[in-house]
């Protein structure tokens, strides 16, 4: 390990990042003992407090554990991070409880971190479904079903942990629940959903019900759009990133630099304008037009803002399918 005293990163950060990366790569394996803070400090010619800070950071993030009277050991990380290699046999394993939501939840977050660490690309979107009642299923029969409070906490922690990702919630959740989690970080929401086979083409009779789950939020799309506008959100119908191939590392570079605002904001506004022109009720249209006028001024790049304003005029004249 070579420390650079001229680096913008502190010495403890350099030590922490080196050990973290060695664990992620599998060089330091699960159960392997690390040197004491005294030995590490002596070897690197730094203060013991610097070594302690590095270990404390690794402890807080779950990379290592401290066992009284024994020392510091690498935690069970390798099997989760090295997804593209053969299974490993760690010496000491603490088995999680697979029948609880915590198992899936922690696995999701660690998988996101793995993708970032190994490939530099995290999840594009994360859905947050939970078991709900359907034709032959009663959610109350499942003792491990997630309460509203826990569900909201999960949404909040995912948003904090993966700030760049889109988060999706479906109409299986009620209007009240959906409104609550919008404030906690949900960015994609459905409306007017049909979950049965061919449900968008024709309605089914109760006897022929083939729905995947019961829809709790039964409002029409126009009602959902109007509701979002009332709450101060911009309803966007944009699919530009998929159509333009802005996925993977191309998408991540835009998101993490903040430049996505010059794509998402104008795309949201011009696709909202298309919806207002073609499908919206008069009340929804009035609200949407006011929202577009207000938000158009917040597009960072003046050239993009000017082009988006021109697109709005073209949409009003009958043209469609613009995107950035």
C-alpha positions in Angstrom: 0.0 0.0 0.0 1.5 3.3 -1.1 0.2 6.5 0.6 0.4 9.8 -1.1 0.7 12.7 1.4 0.0 15.2 -1.5 -3.3 13.6 -2.3 -6.5 15.6 -1.8 -7.7 12.5 0.2 -6.7 12.1 3.8 -4.3 9.3 4.8 -7.1 7.4 6.6 -9.3 7.6 3.5 -6.5 6.2 1.3 -6.0 3.3 3.8 -9.8 2.7 3.9 -10.2 2.7 0.2 -7.2 0.4 -0.4 -8.5 -2.3 2.1 -12.1 -1.9 0.8 -11.0 -2.5 -2.8 -8.9 -5.5 -1.8 -11.9 -7.0 -0.1 -14.1 -6.3 -3.1 -11.6 -7.8 -5.5 -11.4 -10.9 -3.3 -7.7 -10.4 -2.5 -8.7 -10.2 1.2 -11.0 -13.1 1.8 -13.8 -13.6 4.2 -12.5 -14.6 7.7 -9.0 -13.3 7.0 -7.5 -11.5 9.9 -6.2 -7.9 9.4 -3.2 -6.5 11.2 -3.9 -4.6 14.4 -4.1 -0.8 14.2 -0.7 -0.6 16.0 1.0 -2.9 13.5 -0.7 -1.2 10.5 0.3 2.3 11.7 3.9 1.2 12.3 4.0 -0.5 8.8 2.7 2.6 7.0 4.5 5.1 9.2 1.2 6.9 10.2 -0.3 7.6 13.6 -2.4 4.9 15.2 -5.4 7.2 15.2 -5.2 7.3 11.4 -5.3 3.5 11.2 -8.2 3.4 13.7 -10.2 5.9 11.6 -9.7 3.7 8.5 -10.8 0.6 10.4 -13.8 2.4 11.9 -15.0 3.3 8.4 -14.6 -0.3 7.2 -16.5 -1.4 10.3 -19.4 1.0 9.8 -19.8 -0.2 6.2 -19.7 -3.9 7.1 -16.5 -4.8 5.3 -14.8 -6.0 8.5 -15.8 -6.9 12.0 -14.0 -6.6 15.3 -14.0 -9.7 17.6 -13.0 -9.0 21.2 -9.6 -10.3 22.2 -9.0 -11.6 18.6 -8.8 -8.7 16.3 -10.2 -7.5 13.0 -11.6 -9.9 10.4 -13.0 -9.5 6.8 -16.7 -10.0 6.7 -18.7 -12.2 4.3 -18.5 -10.0 1.3 -16.7 -12.0 -1.4 -19.6 -14.2 -2.4 -21.8 -11.2 -3.0 -19.3 -9.1 -4.8 -17.6 -11.7 -7.0 -20.7 -12.7 -8.9 -18.8 -13.7 -12.0 -16.4 -16.2 -10.3 -16.7 -19.6 -8.7 -18.3 -19.9 -5.3 -16.1 -19.4 -2.3 -16.0 -21.2 1.0 -15.6 -18.6 3.8 -14.4 -19.9 7.1 -16.9 -18.1 9.2 -20.5 -17.4 8.0 -23.4 -15.8 9.8 -26.5 -17.0 7.9 -29.2 -14.4 7.3 -32.9 -15.2 7.6 -34.0 -15.8 4.0 -37.7 -15.6 4.8 -37.6 -11.9 6.0 -37.7 -8.8 3.9 -34.3 -7.8 5.3 -32.6 -10.6 3.3 -33.9 -9.3 -0.1 -33.5 -5.7 0.9 -29.8 -5.9 1.9 -29.1 -8.1 -1.1 -30.6 -5.5 -3.4 -28.4 -2.7 -1.9 -25.3 -4.9 -2.0 -25.9 -5.8 -5.5 -26.2 -2.2 -6.5 -22.9 -1.5 -4.7 -21.3 -4.5 -6.5 -22.4 -3.2 -9.9 -20.9 0.2 -9.1 -17.7 -1.2 -7.7 -17.0 -3.7 -10.4 -18.6 -2.2 -13.5 -19.0 1.5 -12.6 -22.7 1.2 -13.5 -25.5 1.0 -11.0 -29.2 0.1 -11.4 -31.2 2.2 -13.9 -34.4 1.7 -12.0 -35.5 -0.1 -8.9 -39.1 -1.3 -8.4 -40.6 -1.5 -4.9 -43.4 -4.1 -5.1 -44.7 -5.9 -2.0 -47.2 -8.8 -1.9 -50.8 -7.6 -2.3 -54.1 -9.3 -2.5 -55.2 -10.8 -5.8 -58.0 -13.1 -7.1 -57.0 -16.1 -5.0 -54.4 -14.5 -2.6 -55.1 -12.7 0.7 -52.0 -10.7 1.7 -53.0 -11.0 5.4 -52.2 -14.7 5.2 -48.5 -14.0 4.9 -46.9 -13.4 8.3 -43.9 -11.8 6.7 -45.9 -9.2 4.7 -44.5 -5.7 5.0 -46.4 -3.0 6.9 -46.9 0.5 5.5 -44.4 1.9 7.9 -41.6 -0.6 7.0 -42.5 -0.1 3.3 -42.0 3.6 3.5 -38.6 3.2 5.4 -37.4 0.8 2.6 -38.2 3.4 0.0 -36.4 6.1 1.9 -33.3 4.0 2.5 -33.1 2.9 -1.2 -33.3 6.6 -2.2 -30.5 7.6 0.1 -28.4 4.6 -0.9 -28.9 4.8 -4.6 -29.7 8.5 -5.2 -29.4 8.4 -9.0 -31.8 5.5 -9.8 -35.4 5.7 -10.9 -37.8 4.2 -8.3 -41.0 2.7 -9.4 -44.3 2.1 -7.6 -47.3 0.5 -9.2 -51.1 0.8 -8.8 -51.2 -2.2 -6.4 -50.5 0.5 -3.7 -53.3 2.9 -2.6 -53.4 6.6 -3.4 -52.5 7.4 0.2 -49.4 5.1 0.2 -48.3 6.4 -3.2 -48.5 10.0 -2.1 -46.5 9.3 1.0 -43.6 7.6 -0.9 -43.5 10.2 -3.6 -42.2 12.5 -0.8 -39.6 9.8 0.1 -38.1 9.5 -3.4 -40.4 7.6 -5.8 -39.8 8.9 -9.3 -41.9 6.7 -11.5 -45.6 5.9 -11.0 -48.3 4.2 -13.0 -51.9 5.2 -13.6 -54.9 3.6 -15.2 -53.3 0.2 -15.0 -54.7 -3.1 -16.1 -53.0 -6.3 -14.9 -55.1 -8.9 -16.7 -54.3 -10.6 -20.0 -55.5 -8.2 -22.7 -56.9 -5.9 -20.1 -56.1 -2.7 -22.0 -58.1 -4.0 -25.0 -61.3 -5.0 -23.3 -62.6 -5.4 -19.7 -63.0 -8.8 -18.2 -66.0 -10.1 -16.3 -65.4 -11.1 -12.6 -65.7 -14.8 -13.6 -62.9 -14.4 -16.2 -60.6 -12.4 -13.9 -56.9 -13.1 -14.8 -55.4 -10.1 -13.0 -51.9 -10.5 -11.6 -52.9 -8.6 -8.5 -55.8 -6.3 -7.4 -55.4 -2.7 -8.3 -55.7 -0.4 -5.2 -55.4 2.9 -7.0 -58.2 2.7 -9.6 -58.1 6.3 -10.8 -57.9 7.0 -14.5 -54.6 8.2 -16.0 -56.0 11.7 -16.3 -56.9 11.7 -12.7 -53.4 10.6 -11.7 -51.8 13.2 -13.9 -54.0 15.9 -12.5 -53.2 14.7 -8.9 -49.4 14.9 -9.6 -49.7 18.4 -11.0 -51.7 19.5 -7.9 -48.9 18.0 -5.7 -46.3 20.0 -7.7 -44.7 17.2 -9.6 -44.0 17.1 -13.4 -45.7 14.1 -15.0 -43.3 12.9 -17.6 -44.1 10.4 -20.4 -40.5 10.3 -21.6 -38.8 7.2 -23.1 -35.9 9.1 -24.7 -33.0 7.4 -22.9 -34.1 4.0 -24.0 -34.8 5.1 -27.5 -31.5 7.0 -27.8 -29.5 4.2 -26.3 -28.7 6.3 -23.2 -28.4 3.3 -20.8 -25.6 1.8 -18.8 -22.5 3.9 -18.5 -23.8 6.5 -20.8 -26.8 7.1 -18.5 -24.7 7.0 -15.4 -22.3 9.6 -16.5 -25.1 12.0 -17.2 -26.9 11.3 -13.9 -23.9 11.6 -11.7 -22.6 14.8 -13.3 -26.0 16.4 -13.1 -26.2 16.9 -16.9 -29.3 14.7 -17.0 -31.2 17.8 -16.1 -30.6 19.0 -19.6 -32.3 15.9 -20.9 -34.9 14.9 -18.4 -36.4 18.3 -17.7 -37.1 19.3 -21.3 -38.2 15.7 -22.2 -40.6 15.7 -19.3 -42.1 19.0 -20.3 -42.5 18.3 -24.0 -43.9 14.9 -23.5 -46.3 16.3 -20.9 -47.4 18.9 -23.6 -48.1 16.1 -26.0 -50.3 14.3 -23.4 -52.1 17.6 -22.7 -52.8 18.2 -26.3 -54.0 14.7 -27.1 -55.6 13.2 -24.0 -56.1 15.5 -21.1 -59.3 17.0 -19.6 -59.6 20.7 -19.7 -58.8 21.0 -16.0 -55.7 18.9 -16.3 -54.6 20.8 -19.4 -54.9 24.1 -17.6 -52.8 22.9 -14.7 -50.2 21.3 -17.0 -49.8 24.4 -19.2 -49.1 26.4 -16.0 -46.6 23.8 -14.8 -44.7 23.8 -18.2 -44.5 27.6 -18.2 -43.1 27.6 -14.7 -40.6 24.8 -15.1 -39.3 25.7 -18.5 -37.4 28.6 -16.8 -35.5 26.0 -14.7 -33.8 24.2 -17.6 -30.0 24.9 -16.9 -28.7 25.2 -20.5 -30.1 28.2 -22.3 -29.7 26.7 -25.8 -31.6 23.6 -24.7 -34.3 25.7 -23.1 -34.7 27.7 -26.4 -35.0 24.5 -28.4 -37.5 23.0 -26.0 -39.7 26.2 -26.3 -39.6 25.8 -30.0 -40.7 22.1 -29.6 -43.7 23.3 -27.6 -44.8 25.5 -30.5 -44.4 22.6 -32.9 -46.4 20.3 -30.7 -49.2 23.0 -30.5 -49.1 23.0 -34.3 -49.7 19.2 -34.5 -46.2 17.8 -34.7 -45.1 15.0 -32.3 -42.2 12.9 -31.0 -39.5 15.3 -30.0 -36.7 14.4 -27.6 -33.3 15.4 -26.3 
